[in-house]
Amino acid sequence: MATYDSFIKLNGSIGDLVFYNLNGKNIVRKKSGFNKAAYKKSPTYEKVRQNSSEFGHCSKIGKLIRFCISKYIELADDALLYQRFAKTMTKIKDLDVENEKGKRSVKNGLQTIEGRVILQQFEFGDISNFNQNTQIFLGLWDKSLHLDKAIFADEVAIVSIKIDFENYLTESFEEKIKLQESQNEVIFENHFSEEDDVIHFVAVKRDSHVVQMGFV
């Protein structure tokens, strides 16, 4: 972009140059090489289209999940949490080996052991997450949360999140349960069917303060 002085005021394009007025100054710049039609169809932009599609998918899924646990995210006080969570969604999506590049999904990535581990390892600021000794088991009519025996807490909150990956929708239920001393197993309601795509977020409190939280 450059300015020019002339008694002739140009507004429009000549060749590959574009002329216009900005804040009282005469500006001239080269036309952008970007072509919208070419972007949609040209093989040259194939990788760009693929990356853009998957990036948009990961961003939407990440936003849906964050919304369901927004009040806990605020406790993390982490300015870079959104960006880090988007990267986590991307890592999980990369585990999808069923679909071709450009169509890979977080859903398929979460169906792998590695994908679940990546989600569980996500840290919310300085608040500790959970290790592999904290697990959730499915029963006939309910579910059970088994906390690591090293965790000392007096209350646990469990957020069950059902994700509709095709329509980008979620449903969530939160249960808060008081814990007895040395209690490590918690029974909670199974709100969804086995066919649904569900993840669980857990926050444990001691003396009304969240001491650990993350995905289980």
Disulfide bonds with the S-S distance in Angstrom:
none
